Amino acid sequence: MPKCDKCGIDIPKAERKTFSILHFSGIYCDVCYNLLNGLNWVMGASLYGSIWHSLSLQEKSDFIKHYKEKQG
């Protein structure tokens, strides 16, 4: 089963999302895809920071939980 190019979790075929911008081209799970899609709208020197600060507390919590689950 393919893995997310960002976090490495297995992605069922029906849930795969492809994304292509700059060096972020690849296959991603929903959480990573949504983050990268948000980055696409900001573009600038502080891409990641700008998006992170614009996320709601729930979105940040979901994002952190997603990576903690991946790390075990």
SVG drawing of the C-alpha trace seen along z (x, -y; Angstrom):
<svg xmlns="http://www.w3.org/2000/svg" viewBox="-12 -36 24 38">
<polyline fill="none" stroke="black" stroke-width="0.4" points="0.0,0.0 1.4,-3.4 2.6,-5.7 2.1,-9.4 5.2,-11.2 5.1,-13.6 4.2,-11.5 4.7,-8.0 1.3,-6.4 -0.3,-3.9 -3.0,-5.4 -5.8,-3.2 -6.3,-3.8 -9.7,-5.6 -8.1,-8.1 -5.0,-9.1 -4.5,-12.7 -1.9,-13.9 -0.4,-17.3 2.1,-19.1 3.7,-22.4 7.4,-23.3 9.1,-20.4 5.9,-19.1 4.9,-16.9 3.7,-13.5 0.9,-11.4 -0.5,-12.5 -3.0,-11.5 -5.9,-13.9 -4.2,-15.7 -0.9,-16.4 -2.7,-17.2 -4.9,-19.8 -1.8,-21.4 0.1,-21.6 -3.0,-22.9 -3.1,-25.7 0.6,-26.4 -0.3,-26.8 -2.4,-29.8 0.2,-31.6 3.5,-31.4 6.3,-33.4 9.4,-33.2 7.4,-32.0 5.0,-29.6 4.8,-27.1 4.6,-29.6 1.9,-31.6 -0.3,-28.6 0.4,-27.2 -0.7,-30.5 -3.8,-30.7 -5.0,-27.2 -7.7,-26.9 -6.8,-25.1 -8.8,-22.1 -6.9,-21.9 -3.6,-22.2 -4.6,-19.5 -5.6,-17.2 -2.4,-17.8 -0.2,-17.1 -2.3,-14.0 -1.8,-12.7 2.0,-12.9 2.1,-11.5 0.1,-8.5 2.6,-8.0 5.6,-8.3 4.0,-5.7"/>
</svg>
